[in-house]
Amino acid sequence: MSTGRLESFSDGVIAVAATLLVLNITPPLLKGHESLLHALLQQWPKYAAYAISFVTIGIIWINHHAMISRLRVADHPILILNLLLLLWIAVLPFATSLLAAYLKEGHGQNLAAGVYAGSFLAMSIAFASLNRHILLRKSHLLEVELPPELRRRILLRTITGLAPYTVATALAVVSPYVTLAICAAVAVFYALPIASGV
């Protein structure tokens, strides 16, 4: 299959996932004499979860483009691995909504944070698996031949997020706020040009 079709389909799924994130942010309902400003500030978990998820999806979109643009053609295993990646990207709006809804509740916030970070972890594993498959197992399908050392460096940058996402998922039972902070730190790290998978 041509990489153009693969990238067009992927762009569509990624764009829908990014757009669905904002549906969780709704105008607050005022209680009694509560001010609008106070009510808006009370919704900070929704804004934080939205921002982290949107930046993460945006970074995945950028790096997905870089990864696929290296290919001349895509074979069946690449298509399957790409679908697996898209599956986890499409889960992010649900995981984001879950965390936003339960972060400040007296119950369920740890599980919600675990689902949130676990979704990022699963997406990162899927992205790393696809990148590894392209760079190491299907390097003959690359548009331009890349030296093995460069391919390993690109892959190393790709898998850097796996450890912090694993820690964030594990620490959800301790503190959902720590989990959120780690996910935010990973998003900031990958937003830096030096950490991109390009």
N, C-alpha and C positions, 0 to 999 in steps of 0.2 A: 504494500500500500504506500502511496505517496505520503511524505511527511506533512504536506499541506493539509490533507484531509484529517490526519491525526491531530494536527495542531488546531485546526478550526473547531473540531468537535470538543477538544479539551478546553479551548478558550471559552466556548459556550457554557460548559459545565462550571468552570471556574468563575465566570462572570455571574452566573445565576447564584452560586454559593455566596459570593461577595455581596450581591444585592440582597439576598434573603437575610443577611445579618441585621440590616437596618430595621427590618420589620419588628424586631423585638423592642425597639425604642419607641415608646408611645408617650404622648403627653400625660403627665401625672394627674390624678384626680385629687383635688384639694379636699382636705378634711377640716371641717369647722372653719376657724380663722387662720388656718395655715397659709403662709405666703407661697407664691409660686416659686420664688427663689429657693426656699427651704425644701419644697417638694422636688424641685429639679435636682438639688444637691443630694437628696435622699436616694436618687436613682443612680448614684455614681457606679455601682457594680455593673449596671447595664452599659454605661459608657466605657468603662475600663475593659470589659469583656469584648465589646464591639471593636474597640480600637486595636486591641491585641490580635484578635482574630482577623480583622481586615488587613492589618499590616502583614500578618503571617501569610494569608492567602495571596496578597499582592506579591510578596517575595517568592512564593511558590510559583506564581504565574511567570515572573521574570526568569527564574531559574529553569522552569520547565521549557520556556522558549529557547534558552541557551542550550539545554540538553538536547532537545529535539532538532534544533537547527544544525547540530553536528552531524546528523544522519543524512545519508543519501535516500534510503528507503527504510521502512519499518516492517519487520517480519511478525509472524503470529505471536511469538512469546513477548515481543515488545508491546504489541497491542493489548495483550492480556494484562501485563504488568501495569501499563498505563491506565487501563480500566480500574484496576485495584487502587491505584493512586487516586483516581477521580472519585471512587467510592468514598474514600476517607475524607477527601476535600468536601464532598457533598454532605458529610455528617457534621461538619464544623458548625453550621448555623444552629442545629439542634443542641450540640454540646455547649455552645455559647449561650443560648437561651436558657438552658438548664442551670448553668453556673450563675447567670445574672439573676435568675428567679430565686435561687436558694442561698446565695452567698451570705446574706444578712439574716437568714432565717435561723431559728433556734434548733433546727433539725434538718438533716439531709445535705447540709453544705459540704461535708467532707466527701460524700459519694459524688455529688455534683462536680466538685473540683477534680476528683479522680477521673471521672468520665471526660471532663474537659481536657486535662493534661494527657490522659490516655489516648484521646482522639488525635492530639498533636503528635504523640509518640507513634501511633499507628501510621499516620500520614507520613511522618519522617522515615519510618522503616520502608514504607512502600516507595517513597521517592528515592531513597538510597538503593533499594533493590533494583529499581529500574535503571538508575544511573550506573550502578555496578554492572548490570547486564550489558548495557550499551558500551561502556568503556573497557570492560575486561573480556567479556565473552563474545561480543559482536563488534569488536573494533574494526573488522573488515567491512562493516556497513557504514563506517564514518565517511563523511564527505571529504575531509582532509585527514590524512594520517597524523595521529598525535603520538609523540614519543611516550613510551611506557611511564617514565617518571612524571610527565605532565598529567597523564591520565590518573595516576595514583594520587597526585596532589589535588586534583579536582574532586576525586572520590573522598579524600580525607576531609576536605571542607564540607562535603555533603553530609558526612556522618557525624560531624562535630556536635550537632544538636541532639543526637540520640541519648547521650549520657544525661544532660540536664533535664530532658523531657522524662526520662526514666526516674530521676530523682524527684521531679515535680509530681509525678504520678504517685510515687511511694509516700511522699510527704503530705499528700492530701488528707491522710488519716490524722495527721498532726495539726496542720493549719492550712485551710483553703487559701488564706491570704499569701502564705509563702509560695504555694503552688502558682497562684496568679502572678506573683512577682517574678518567679523563675521563667514562666512562659513569656512575660513581658521582656525579660532580659535576653532571652533567646531571639525574640523578634527584633530587638534593637541590634543584637550582634549580627544577625543575618542581613539587616538593612544597611550595614556598613559595607562600602565597596570592597574592602579587603577580604570580607568573609563571604562574598557572593560566590555562587557555584559556576560563574561564567568562565 
